[in-house]
Amino acid sequence: MNHHKDAINRRQDKRLIIVLTAIHRVSCLNRTVLPSPQKSLQDIAAAIANKIAKLTKEIKIKAS
């Protein structure tokens, strides 16, 4: 049974890494490509970061 739980946790970790990588890439583009950072992109990034924080807490609670 632990193997099943470990597999689920690994999949969740991979998803989290993919989302964090995407946020990092958007953040880098925001700083380097755009002449002046757009507030709307910053708001979106903040909302995504908040959602990730909540999901991370939920994953940790479910894993324990």
C-alpha positions, 0 to 999 in steps of 0.5 A: 500500500505504501508503494501506491501512496509513494507513486501518488506523491511522486506524481504530485511532486512532478506536477508541482515542479512543472508549475513552478518551472512555468511560473519561473519562466513567465517571471523571467520573460516579464523581467527581460522581454517586456520593457516595463513589467505589466501589473496584470502579469504580476497579479497573475503570478501572485495568484498562481503562487498563492494557489500553489502554496495552498495546494502544497499544504493540501498535498502535505496533509493528504500524504501524512 
